[in-house]
């Protein structure tokens, strides 16, 4: 166990980023077609092909899930991942062709100080290229913090980032989470270093400092970043269990509790919060509804931990006025 989503057998993760633009892409590549669904609870989502993931839709399996910066321009990242998968002979068979199934979600990182000329109508976006590079880089090991889709991410008070975590549920099956934290609010309590997700932390993975001795009304006062559409936390939870598509949808819904535990606020009108859920199927089905509940609870816990890890591991962007990283303000 590496405490990464790739502890779930059948899943690899790769990153690519553009330093000058302050943006990036993360691709989760499945080793075989994989059951998946999703749940959107934020008010301003930016997505591609997520309607396919509704339980009643015909296509049940995906080849990859893409998380990206770039706002709506970032939706081109899936083109690059599709191109890479097509070269690998992957995709849904349609006659003599195969069409890779690559749902995607984006976050808003246009105002983090990076130079994004395409947002001014100048030149082409880099996202298809970054998507292909991220897919080609997919591995069981990958960076956290200022990496991939989390490269340009921010929160209300600190640099956001890309986080991941995993755990073995009481059922024996593994659940992992991958998240790009670009929240309208905060991952930390008040002006201090403590994370809202502290009760779920394992082995000091994001500092091991717990909660403060007391949480005041000033600590719980909401702090906001930017305006409408300038945010969004996007995530994937995965398990090696065998799930149906409706069960994957239930896993995604339950995992959203992890965002609510790690970020204040979550699921806001100013966010586009989405969680994808995938089941690679290597370890057998949950035995009953109680076992499914164990998986759902574990998914929420690992997503909360992953969100805190993403902020804790981040480094500040090299731009004037960039938000400080947690480590800049509070040390290691």
Beta strands, then each sheet from edge to edge (+ up, - down):
strand 1: 11-18
strand 2: 23-40
strand 3: 47-48
strand 4: 61-68
strand 5: 92-94
strand 6: 97-99
strand 7: 102-106
strand 8: 161-168
strand 9: 174-181
strand 10: 234-239
strand 11: 274-279
sheet 1: 1+ 2- 4+ 7+ 3-
sheet 2: 1+ 2- 11+ 10+ 9- 8+
sheet 3: 5+ 6-
end
